[in-house]
Each structure stands twice: as C-alpha cells, then as structure tokens.
C-alpha cells in the first residue's frame, strides 16, 4: 500500500515537473518571438547572441521598450552595456543595438559610463564594441583611452581604434592612426587607418602623412605579410585606400601626388584608376594633361576612368579626345563604355 502511494506521488511529481518544463519552454518561445519582432524593427543586430542569452524574458521586454522609444531608452541601454554582471552575449548585443539606434540624429550617447566600462573591460569583443560606441559618441575625452588599445593583439579592437579616432577627429589621435597605417600587419587595419587618417588634423598635414604612408606601403617587404595572405593583393588594397584618402582630404596639395600615381606604371591599374577618380573628385584642372595622356595610351580599363574624370573636371571640353580613344579601342566593352561617357559629356555644359 505504502509503495503504491509513493509510486503515485512520484508519477504526480513527474507530471507536474513536465508541465512546468513545457510551460517554461512555451514562455521562452513566446519571448523569443517578441524579441525577434522587436529586432526586426531596427534591422541587423546580434540576434544569435541575444537569443542565446539566459535572460530571454527580460531581454525581450527591454528590447521592445528600447525600440519603441530609442531616445528616452538610451540610459537603460547604457546601463545594460556597462553592467559587469550582465552576461557577455547580452552586453555585446546591446552595444550593437546602440550602434543601430545612433543613426537617428535625435539619439545621443553619453560617453562617461562607456569610458569607465572600457577601462575595466578585459573581453576583447566587448572592448571593440565599446570603442566603436565611444567613436559614435564623438567625445574627445575618450581619445587617449582609445589610443591605449592600438597595440591590442585583436584585429577587431585595432579596427575599432582607427575607426573611432577618425570619427572623433581629435588631433591627438593622428600619430596612433598613422602608426597603424604604416606598421600594422593586418591589411584591413591599414586600409581603415588610411580612410580615417583623412578625417583627422589639418588637410596639408594629412596629405603629407598619407603620401609618406604610400611610400611605406610600396616598400613593404613580403616577410611582413601574414602567412596565407597574398602580398601583392594586400598592398594593392591598402594603396587604393590611401589614394582614395588623398582625394577625400579635399586639398589641392593632393593633386600633384595623384598625377604622379596616375602616371607611374609601377602601381597597379586599380591603384592608378583610383588616382584618376581622385583627380575627378577634386575637379583638378591641373590633372587634365595626365588624364588625356592616359586616355590616349593607357591600359584599356584605365582609359575609361580617365575619360570619366575628364568629364567631371571639364564637361564636354574633351569629347573629341574621348571619341578618338573610342575609335582606337580594341575592346568592345571599352568602346561601349566610352560611348556612354561621351553621351554623358554631351549632356554636360563645360
């Protein structure tokens, strides 16, 4: 009799526990659906990280509140990001939530708690995310702290450093970004450093630093390229980024450098193509002769970009030269593209 009672109690407990488990799973599923719906309203975010958190119900409620009223919810977000007791997956996800939300000009980020959080953070993915957030805050008080992470073993952290120093634009960061451009082994870090160096300091200084960095990149030995990477391709990509950055400075002092690059056959056609585009971006009349020479005798693909730059600089002034290049072209693709450039020029007043 006693055995039967214990058996009945055990079965009852099993049924109760199973029902509780089913209920918990249903509640988690409902919270996941609510969380997904909230995330869909803001676009890309670390969905997998959030959904892997052990705080789904709380997260679903918070994310829903945040996405409905991002500006007033920013203090809540920053609190969740800077709370060391929060699980890392959630903190990373909330960092990305902030990065998504600050695209809205009405949403502002307070750098003070983020600085404090970065000073004590030892998890590299969170270091990178916090540095990105400080860049978005554009608070120069964070510059020196961000610079400390320039020697991080993590490529992601160093990428965040150059991007954030570029966004902040504080001249204190110019040496750090230049050093990463000239010395970092990662072509991605060097490429982003070039783009962001164009945003820091006075234009003449930026041009000189970019010019010297181009020479350093051109002389970079193959031994400095990480194993498994294509040395020439990496150099090409970084050189292209530096040439783009020269144009982005908006400085007339960049024009003779771009002309020299365009005429130098030691650079790849892709690098020279960017130089042609840069002359067009700067509307550099001083570059017309070099562009005309490239149009006449340069590689076929480069001819197209020289023609496009000429139209940007001088409208329909050089239609005859472009037409002559079209007649002499051996590639049907080049002929077709030059016809399109001519049509564009004819619609453009000089």
N, C-alpha and C positions, 0 to 999 in steps of 0.2 A: 504493500500500500504506500509506504513512505517513498519507495523507489519510483512509483508511478507519479507521485506528486512532484518529486524533483525533476523527473523527465518532462512533465507538463510545464513546470516553471522554466526549465531550460529552453523548451521549444518556444514559449511565450517571449522569453528574452531575445531569442534569435530573431523572431518575427518583428519585435519592436526595434531591435538594432537595424535590421534590414530596411524597415520602413523609414527609420531616421536617415540611413545612408541614402536611400532613394530620394527623400525629401531634400537632403543637403545637395545632392547632385543636381536635382531639378532647380534648386535655388541658384546654384553656381551657373547652370546653363542659362537661366534667365538673366543673371548678372552679366554673363559673357555677351549675350545678345544686346543688352542695354549698353555695355561697354563698346561693342563693335559699332552700334548705331551712333554713339557719341563720337567715336574716332572717325567714322565716315564723314562727319560734318567738317572736319578740319584737314582731311587729306592724310598724306603719309605720316606715320609715326611708328614707334617701335611696338607694333601690335603684338608680336610674338612675346616680347619681353613683358609687356603688361599682362597678357593672358597667362603667362607662366608664373605670375606672382601668386603668393599665398593670401593676398588681401583683395581678391576679386570684387567682393561685395562693396567694400569701402572705396576701391578704385572706381568702380562703375558709377557710384554716387558722386564722387568728386569730379570725375571727368565730365559727367553730364552737366554739373553745375558750372564748371570752368568753360566748357564750350558754348554754353548758353549766354554767359556774360564774362568774356575773357578779361576785359579791363579791370573790373572790380574783383575778379578771382585771382589776379596775379599774386597778391600776398599769400594766398593759400598754396599756390603752385610753388612759390619760392620756399615756403615753409617745408613742403614735402621734399623738395630737392635738397635742402640743406640739413634735413633731419638725418643725423648719422644712424639712427635706429631704424630708419626705413630700409626695406630690402633694396639691394642694388638695382635689380631689374626695374622696379618701380621708379627709382630716382633717375635712372637713365631715360626711361620713357617720359617722365615729366620734364626732363631737360629738353627732349625733342618737342614735347608739346609747347613749351615756351618758345622754342625756335620757330615753330609753325605759327604761333599766335602773334609774335612781334612783327610780322609782316604788316599787321594792321597799325597804321600810324598813331592810333589812339592808345595803343598798348605800350606801356613803359616798363622797363626793368630796373629795379633798384640794385646797384652793384654791391652795396655794402655787405649784405649777408652772403653773397656769392663769393666775395673775396675771402671772407672768413672760412667758408666751406672749402674753397680751393686750397687754402693754407694748410688745412689738416687732412686733405684727401690723399690717399695712397693707392687708390684703384685707378689704373691708367685710363680705362674708358670713361670714367667719371671725370677725371682730370681734363680730358679732351673736351667733354661736353660742357663743363663749367667754363673753360677758357673760351669756347665758342659763345657762350651766353654773355660773358664779360665783353667780348667783342661787339655783340649786338647792343649792349648797354652803352657802348661808346664813351666810357668814363675813363679819362686819362689817369685817374688814381690807380687803376689796375695795371698800368703799363709795366711797371717794374716787377710786379709779381709774375705777370705772364712771361716776361723775359727770362725768369729763372728756369722755366721749363724748356728752354731752347735746346738743352743737351739731353733731353729725355730719350731713353732707348726706344720709346714708342713712336713710330712714324705718325700715327694718328694724332698724338699730342703735339708733335712738331708742326704738323699741318695746321692744327688749330692755332698754334702760336703765330705763324706767319699771317694767317687769315685775320685773326683778331687784332694784331698790331696794325695791319693795313686798314681795318675798319676804324680803329680808334684814331689813327693818323698822328699820334704823338711823336714828335721828332726823336724822343728818347729811344724809340724802337728801331730807328733806321739802321744802326750798326748790327743789331741782332738779326734783322731780316737780310741784310747784305751778307753777313757771315753764313747764314743758312743757304743763301743763293749760291755762294761761291764754294762752300765746303761740305755741304750735306751729301751723303752718298745716295740718298733717295731722289730720283729724278722728279717724283711727284712733289716733294718738298721744295726742290729748286724751282720747279715750274710755278708753283703757287707763290713762292717768295718773289719771283720776278713780277708777277701780276700785282702783288701787294706793295712792292717797293715803289711802284709808280704812283702810289697814293700818299706817300709819306715825305714830308720835308718840301723844300723849295724845288721848283722844276729844274733849274740848272744843276743842282746837286744830284737829283735823281738821275738825270741824263748821264752825268759822269760815272755814277756808280753802276748804272746799267751797262754802259759802254765797257767799263773795266770788267764787269761780270761776264760779258760776252766773250772777251778775250780769254778769261779764265776757263770758261766752258769750252772754247775752241781748243785749248791746250790740255784739256783734261785727259790724263792717261787711262788706258783701258783697265789698268790694275785697280782703279777706283770704282769701277762699275761692279755692283754686286753680282755674284755668280748666278747664272741663269738669265741675266738681262742682256739685251742687245745694246752694246756700247754705242754704236753709231746712231741707232734709233733714239736712244735716251738723249744723246747730245742734240740731235735734231729737234726733239720736242722742247727741250729747255731753251735752245737758241730761238726757236719760233716764239716762245713765251716772252723772251727778253725783247725781241724785235717788236712784238705787239705792245709791250710795256713802254718802249721808247715812243711809240706813236701816242699812247694814252697819256703821256706826260703833257702833251699839247704844246711842247716847247719847240721853238724854231731851231734851237741848238741840236735837236734830234735829226733835223733834215739831212745835213751832210753825212751823218753816220748811216742813215738809211740808204742814201745814194750809194755810199761805199759798199754796203752789204749787197745791194741790188746788182752792182757791177762785179762783185767778187765771185768768181766761179768756184772757189774753194768751198763756198757754202752750198748746201743742197738747194734744188729748185724750190722746195717747200719753204725754206727759210727766206730765200730771195722773193718768193711770192708774197710773204708777209711784209717784206720791206716795201714792195710795190703798193700793197694795200695801205701801209703806214703813210706813204707819201700822199696817197689819195685822202686819207683821213685828215692829214694836216693841211690839205689843199696847198701843197708846196709847189709853187711855180718853179722854184729852183731845181726841182727834180724832173722837170719836163724833158730835158735833153737825154737824161739817163733812161727815162721811160721810153722815149722814142727809139733810142738805140736798142733797147731790149725788145721792143715791138718789131724792129727790123730784123734782128739777128739772134735773138734769144731763143731758148728752148720753146717748143710749140706751146706747152701748157702755160709757161710764164708769159708768153705773148698776150694771152687772154687777159691776165691780171694787169699787165702794163697798160693795155688798151682801156680797161675799166677805170684804172687810176687816172689816166689822161682825161677821160670824160668827166670824172668828178672834179678834177682841177680846172679844166678849161672848156668844158661843154663840147661844142661841135667844132672847135678850132682844128682838131687833128683828124677829122673824118677821112681826108684823102690818104693820110698815112695808114690809118686802120684799114681802109679799103685795099690799099696796096698789100698789106700784110695778109689780108684775106685771100687775095689773088695768088699770092706766092705760097700759101699754106698747103702742105701735102696731106694733112689730116682732115677728113670730112667733118669730124667733131669740132676741130678748131675753126674751120670755115663757118660752120653753123653758129658757133658762139660769137665769132667776130661780127657776123651779120646782126646778131641780137644787140651787140654793143653799138654798132653803127646806128641801128634803129633808135636805141636809147639816146645816142648823141644828137640825132636829128630832131628829137623831141625836146632837146635841151638848148636853151639860149646860152650863148657864150657869156 
